Amino acid sequence: MRTRSFWAWGYEDKLPDEETRRGLVGFVEALLGFSGLAPAPLPSLEAIELAAPRAALADLPFCSTDRLARIHHTHGRSFRDVARGFAGDFRAAPDVVAVPRDEVDLAQLFERCANDDLVLVPYGGGTSVVSGIEVDEEHRRGGVVTVDLSALDRVLEVDEVSRAARIQAGARGPVLEAQLAPYGLSLRFFPQSFELSTLGGWVATRAGGHFATVYTHIDDLTESIRMLTPVGVWASRRLPASGAGPSPDRLALGSEGTLGVITEAWMKLHPRPRHRTRATVLFPDFERAVAAVRRIAQAALHPTNCRLLDAHEAGLHRVTQGEDVGKSVLVLAYESADRVIDEPMARAVAICAEEGGVAPRGISKKTDDGGADDAGAAWKQAFVEAPYLQGVLLSLGVIADTFETACTWDAFPRLHAGVTEAVHEAMRRVGGGGKLTCRFTHVYPDGPAPYYTFLVPARGDVLAAWHEIKQAACEALLAHGGTITHHHAVGRMHRPFYDRQRPAPFAAALRAAQRAVDPHGILNPGVLLPVEP
Ligand SMILES: Cc1cc2nc3c(=O)[nH]c(=O)nc-3n(C[C@H](O)[C@H](O)[C@H](O)COP(=O)(O)OP(=O)(O)OC[C@H]3O[C@@H](n4cnc5c(N)ncnc54)[C@H](O)[C@@H]3O)c2cc1C
């Protein structure tokens, strides 16, 4: 059994020890161009002061007020969460952690929360980066019950004919994939948080996976959803598609624990791919790389992976070395269980060449898993390991965070310029300057989903500094035609911006829907909509 870190991303055994962190200082300073970094002592579990729980639900055998359980369920994994965990600040701990065994337990919890004036927070893997699982102090009422769905982690049925499976909401990525493997099938949904996030969390937040085109969001893989609400079961019919009015699934997708607890879903599966085609294209010019990606997205070539890294991002991840440093990198890949997909790949690489891109190693083909070329493999490795860096960097004195959006192609140049200016300006104010990188995680015929990383030396009040940069970024996204999130969700963190983004009549309709299924207002208050007085 591996232990998850109580403050940082991932498993404790992957966090470097004191000596390794000391050794990293020089490397990080050189890589980022920062100076004066130094390892700070890591937080200790013993030192955490936890307030006494305000509720207990002691008569329910699946509920606990155990200190460790409350600590582990306090924060998600945004920078703000990691920074507070690092500072030993666990004031936001829930009062009770419930681990229901089935829907009967869940229904009991709904009833008790309504009767005892408690609020209920659905919890999948706790990887939220938008304060989705932590209730603000002023909205905690008689107490907070965090409902951890980890006991509901089975694949219940596999329909091999239709290629779909009924999967319980609490199944984490590796757990559900292991159960699908004997069938030669896979959900093929790999968000960067795959290791620890759950099916229910993905559906509740409309998560984005590794497919750069076509199946970008979990929505595209969802066949039907079963959600328990305080007024009964909300279950849709299994259908490949339907035009029968507004879809119940579409309201459940992205409901972020405010309409009910998703207990299971029928998900569309893929056969495990056997054939992979990959190419890495280098561009001296980011604008022309963007033009190439737009042309690929609009030519119906549908690559599985189409990740464009700007020169800063490629350099940071060491995807470019030597004379290639300073170039943007496009990682293109196709995967298929059926055949080698070489014609669309050849056309995509040809489009890149027309825009000045060069694929130094050409197109590689493989029939098993793994990196088919060095740059592709380096990118994949960096992708999986990157989340571990955030906590390590913080412990050395670096604020590192990401934000993401989507916009139309015509808006992208202005948005990119506006975001770059606003974030650099904020980083200058709080830390004397920092680094900003950009990549495209997903691309559509009408626009990209840009994903930004910022790194700045932590000087003074870390949370205030982070907040200033984050606000500047969010304001710039909205000002220049972006969405406040393409896949990280709304939560409490993005809610003020979502309030401005969505139409007022829609907010009223959403409020009415919440009142209808949750008449006592117990579900995840403050997410998606402001809490009513
Ligand atoms: C390092 C890192 C990498 C990430 N990479 C990606 C990425 O590539 N793509 C992406 O989309 N996101 C990513 N995220 C964000 C996060 O992993 C996703 O939002 C994910 O979908 C959350 O799943 P979870 O099971 O951890 O849910 P939690 O964090 O536990 O909960 C998230 C929200 O969903 C609600 N919820 C959870 N389970 C249920 C349920 N069964 N029923 C109803 N509501 C529920 C919660 O109340 C909360 O509002 C990343 C986060 C981190 C820290």
The ligand as an ORCA input file, in Angstrom:
! r2SCAN-3c Opt
* xyz 0 1
  C      -1.592     17.267    -11.341
  C      -2.965     17.419    -11.893
  C      -3.200     17.160    -13.224
  C      -4.478     17.327    -13.751
  N      -4.693     17.031    -15.063
  C      -5.924     17.152    -15.576
  C      -6.185     16.837    -16.937
  O      -5.301     16.427    -17.677
  N      -7.458     16.985    -17.382
  C      -8.464     17.427    -16.576
  O      -9.584     17.534    -17.036
  N      -8.237     17.731    -15.287
  C      -7.014     17.595    -14.762
  N      -6.796     17.895    -13.443
  C      -7.911     18.324    -12.594
  C      -8.624     17.141    -11.901
  O      -7.802     16.003    -11.888
  C      -9.923     16.837    -12.612
  O     -10.829     17.891    -12.366
  C     -10.562     15.509    -12.224
  O     -11.652     15.285    -13.072
  C     -11.018     15.454    -10.775
  O     -11.317     14.112    -10.464
  P     -11.339     13.600     -8.961
  O     -11.847     12.205     -8.983
  O     -10.037     13.808     -8.324
  O     -12.446     14.550     -8.355
  P     -12.396     15.441     -7.034
  O     -11.233     16.336     -7.066
  O     -12.554     14.573     -5.857
  O     -13.723     16.299     -7.231
  C     -13.816     17.249     -8.259
  C     -15.230     17.829     -8.289
  O     -16.150     16.836     -8.705
  C     -17.087     16.534     -7.670
  N     -17.223     15.073     -7.672
  C     -16.251     14.150     -7.565
  N     -16.768     12.923     -7.652
  C     -18.104     13.077     -7.815
  C     -19.200     12.173     -7.958
  N     -19.017     10.849     -7.969
  N     -20.432     12.687     -8.086
  C     -20.643     14.024     -8.090
  N     -19.652     14.918     -7.955
  C     -18.405     14.443     -7.823
  C     -16.483     17.099     -6.400
  O     -17.472     17.464     -5.465
  C     -15.722     18.295     -6.930
  O     -16.572     19.390     -7.123
  C      -5.525     17.753    -12.902
  C      -5.279     17.980    -11.548
  C      -4.011     17.824    -11.043
  C      -3.757     18.067     -9.587
*
